[in-house]
Amino acid sequence: MAQILVTGGLGFIGSHTAVELIKAGHEPVLIDDLSNSTASVLDGIEEITGHRPVFERVDLKSKAEVRDFFGRYSSLDGIIHFAAFKAVGESVHKPLEYYENNLGSLVYLLQEMRDLQIDNLIFSSSCTVYGEADELPITENSPVKAAISPYGNTKQVGEEIIQDAIKAHGFNAISLRYFNPIGAHPSAMIGESPLGVPLNLVPYVTQTAAKVREQLAVFGSDYETRDGTNERDYIHVVDVAKAHVVALNRLLNRQNEGAYEVFNLGTGTGSTVLEVIQSFERVSNSKLNYKIVERRPGDVTAAYADTTKANTVLGWTAEKSLDDAMADAWRWEKKIRNID
């Protein structure tokens, strides 16, 4: 059993990863500043697993709070770092907040890893580092391009900071470049519950269906895709969470090839925004109120993964379908809205 710090541990991916860590016999220690989550997520984790993990409210932007936390948890076996702002559109309007939150917190964590000789890090990265890819599907060898949003830039620079720290201080890290995690736990005990107006597609879809939002805006219908809307690789959050456990075990068992590795996490299949809407309508047996509006700054036309490296080297494969993810997301939304 390994004791693993999970930053952003009450967030969407963090909470699902905590569940999978517990199932795998590890001991997650969760920290979160609750800026986009609630402490009640702990109840859901406990209901699913029968175990209530340790949780502390920590603001990773505060070096003093970070240092205080690590003063009390100095024997961690590794860190899975999720905590970050993550909305492309919002980052265009709030770049300084994104740089402070996403990069400052990473530096403080790496300093503690250095000082306490914590060897293993899994970094929550993103397919946004590839920008508008020259070729699809996107492999790990696809060029990392100049970022088209501050959010994307924080992930690019974050990976560079980690690599520089590894060269100087000698620990091991894996960057997992997610495509588009969606869905919820099949139990409907945890799911995606953004505070305020959702900045990602699927929770806006489910909130529109639940009458919390009046109408879904589809940003652009003139992209060079099969129906004119953006195309993305949507992957079930449980599949993403399981990949973190596989990656962690790879580091703990010293199976990594080199001190720094990168893996794409996706299904290998792209779905357009309209296809996501159609999937939701299919699994919910209802019609969604949506309209086409102008393009949104920072959005690329299409991005979907070549998952060969994750499948063969990491030994992980996504198992759940788009319909699975939309059905689970809708089940979660109905539960939290008390809809029969």
Residue pairs with C-beta under 8 A, 6 or more apart in sequence:
1 25
1 26
1 27
2 26
2 27
2 77
2 78
2 248
2 252
3 26
3 27
3 29
3 73
3 75
3 76
3 77
4 21
4 26
4 27
4 28
4 29
4 76
4 77
4 78
4 79
4 80
4 248
5 28
5 29
5 31
5 73
5 76
5 78
5 79
5 80
6 14
6 17
6 18
6 21
6 28
6 29
6 30
6 31
6 79
6 80
6 82
7 14
7 31
7 32
7 60
7 79
7 80
7 81
7 82
7 83
7 105
7 109
8 14
8 31
8 32
8 37
8 81
8 82
8 83
8 84
8 124
9 15
9 17
9 18
9 28
9 29
9 30
9 31
9 32
9 53
9 55
9 82
10 30
10 32
10 34
10 37
10 38
10 39
10 41
10 42
10 55
11 32
11 36
11 37
11 82
11 83
12 37
12 181
12 191
12 192
12 193
12 237
13 82
13 124
13 178
13 181
13 237
13 240
13 241
14 30
14 32
14 80
14 82
14 83
15 37
15 41
15 44
15 45
15 190
16 185
16 190
16 237
16 238
16 240
16 241
17 28
17 80
17 82
17 240
17 241
17 244
17 245
18 28
18 30
18 45
18 53
19 45
19 48
19 49
19 185
19 190
19 241
20 238
20 241
20 242
20 244
20 245
21 27
21 28
21 244
21 245
21 248
22 28
22 45
22 49
22 51
22 53
23 49
24 245
24 249
26 245
26 248
27 53
27 54
28 53
28 54
29 53
29 54
29 55
29 56
29 73
29 76
30 42
30 53
30 54
30 55
30 56
31 55
31 56
31 57
31 58
31 60
31 69
31 83
32 55
32 57
32 58
32 83
33 57
33 58
33 59
33 60
33 61
33 83
34 57
35 195
36 194
36 195
37 193
37 195
38 193
38 195
39 55
39 57
41 190
42 52
42 53
42 55
44 185
44 189
44 190
45 51
45 52
45 53
45 189
45 190
46 52
47 187
47 189
48 185
48 187
48 189
48 190
56 69
58 65
58 66
58 69
59 65
60 66
60 83
60 101
60 104
60 105
60 108
60 109
61 100
61 101
61 104
61 105
63 108
66 105
66 108
66 109
66 112
67 108
67 112
70 112
70 115
70 116
74 116
76 116
76 118
77 118
77 119
77 120
77 252
78 118
78 119
78 120
78 121
78 122
78 248
78 251
78 252
79 109
79 113
79 118
79 120
79 121
79 122
80 121
80 122
80 124
80 244
80 248
81 106
81 109
81 121
81 122
81 123
81 124
82 124
83 105
84 101
84 102
84 105
84 124
84 154
85 91
85 94
85 97
85 98
85 101
85 102
85 151
86 126
86 151
86 199
87 151
87 199
87 200
88 128
88 149
88 151
88 152
88 296
88 298
88 299
89 149
89 199
89 296
89 297
89 298
89 299
90 98
90 151
90 199
91 98
91 149
91 150
91 151
91 152
91 154
91 298
92 149
92 150
92 297
92 298
94 150
95 150
98 150
98 151
98 154
99 150
99 154
102 151
102 154
102 155
102 158
103 154
103 157
103 158
103 161
106 123
106 158
106 161
106 162
107 161
109 121
110 121
110 161
110 162
110 165
110 169
112 118
113 119
113 121
113 165
113 169
113 171
114 165
114 169
114 171
118 171
119 171
119 172
119 251
120 171
120 172
120 173
120 248
120 251
120 252
121 162
121 171
121 172
121 173
121 174
122 173
122 174
122 175
122 176
122 244
122 247
122 248
122 251
123 158
123 159
123 162
123 173
123 174
123 175
123 176
124 176
124 178
125 155
125 158
125 159
125 175
125 176
125 177
125 178
125 262
126 151
126 152
126 155
126 177
126 178
127 138
127 177
127 178
127 179
127 180
127 233
127 264
127 266
127 303
127 305
128 147
128 149
128 151
128 152
128 155
128 300
129 144
129 145
129 147
129 152
129 155
129 156
129 159
129 177
130 138
130 142
130 143
130 144
130 145
130 177
130 303
131 144
131 145
131 146
131 147
131 148
131 152
131 300
132 145
132 148
132 300
132 301
133 142
133 145
133 300
133 302
133 303
134 142
134 143
135 142
136 270
136 302
136 303
136 304
137 268
137 304
137 305
137 306
138 264
138 303
138 304
138 305
138 306
139 264
139 306
139 308
139 309
140 177
140 262
140 263
140 264
140 309
144 156
147 153
147 155
147 156
148 298
148 300
149 297
149 298
151 298
152 298
159 175
159 262
162 173
162 175
162 260
163 260
165 171
166 172
166 173
166 259
166 260
170 259
171 259
172 251
172 256
172 259
172 260
173 251
173 259
173 260
173 261
174 247
174 250
174 251
174 256
174 260
174 261
174 262
174 263
175 260
175 261
175 262
175 263
176 240
176 243
176 244
176 247
176 263
176 265
177 262
177 263
177 264
177 265
178 235
178 240
178 265
178 266
179 232
179 233
179 234
179 235
179 264
179 265
179 266
179 267
179 303
179 304
179 305
180 201
180 232
180 233
180 234
180 235
180 266
181 234
181 235
181 236
181 237
181 240
182 192
182 200
182 201
182 202
182 234
182 235
182 236
182 237
182 325
182 326
182 329
183 191
183 192
183 202
183 236
183 237
183 238
183 320
183 324
183 325
183 326
183 328
183 329
184 190
184 191
184 192
184 237
184 328
184 329
184 331
184 332
185 191
185 237
185 238
185 328
185 332
186 238
186 328
186 331
188 328
188 331
188 332
188 334
188 335
190 332
191 328
191 329
191 332
191 333
191 336
192 200
192 202
192 203
192 237
192 329
192 332
193 203
193 336
194 200
194 203
197 204
197 213
198 204
198 207
198 213
201 273
201 276
202 234
202 276
202 325
202 326
202 329
203 329
203 333
204 213
204 216
205 216
205 276
205 277
205 280
205 288
205 326
205 329
206 280
206 329
206 330
206 332
206 333
207 213
207 333
208 214
208 215
208 216
208 288
208 289
208 290
209 280
209 284
209 286
209 288
209 330
209 333
210 333
210 334
210 337
210 339
212 337
214 289
215 289
215 290
215 291
216 277
216 288
216 289
216 290
216 291
217 290
217 291
217 293
218 229
218 273
218 274
218 277
218 290
218 291
218 292
218 293
219 230
219 273
219 293
219 294
219 295
219 296
219 299
220 228
220 229
220 230
220 292
220 293
220 294
220 295
220 296
220 299
221 227
221 228
221 229
221 292
222 228
222 295
223 229
223 230
223 231
223 295
223 301
223 302
224 301
224 302
225 231
225 272
225 301
225 302
226 272
227 272
227 274
227 275
229 272
229 273
229 274
230 272
230 273
230 299
230 300
230 301
230 302
231 270
231 271
231 272
231 301
231 302
231 303
231 304
232 270
232 271
232 273
232 302
232 303
232 304
233 266
233 267
233 268
233 269
233 270
233 271
233 303
233 304
233 305
234 267
234 271
234 276
234 322
234 325
235 265
235 266
235 267
235 318
235 325
236 318
236 319
236 320
236 321
236 324
236 325
236 328
237 325
238 320
239 265
239 267
239 318
239 319
239 320
240 265
242 316
243 263
243 265
243 310
243 314
243 316
246 314
246 315
246 316
247 263
247 314
247 316
249 255
250 256
250 314
257 313
263 309
263 310
263 313
263 314
263 316
264 305
264 306
264 307
264 309
264 310
265 305
265 307
265 310
265 316
265 318
266 304
266 305
266 307
266 318
267 304
267 305
267 307
267 318
267 322
268 304
268 305
268 306
268 307
268 318
269 304
270 302
270 303
270 304
271 279
271 322
275 322
276 322
276 326
277 288
277 290
279 322
279 323
279 326
280 288
280 326
280 329
280 330
281 287
281 288
282 323
282 326
283 323
283 326
283 327
283 330
284 326
284 327
284 330
307 317
307 318
310 316
310 317
311 317
333 339
334 340
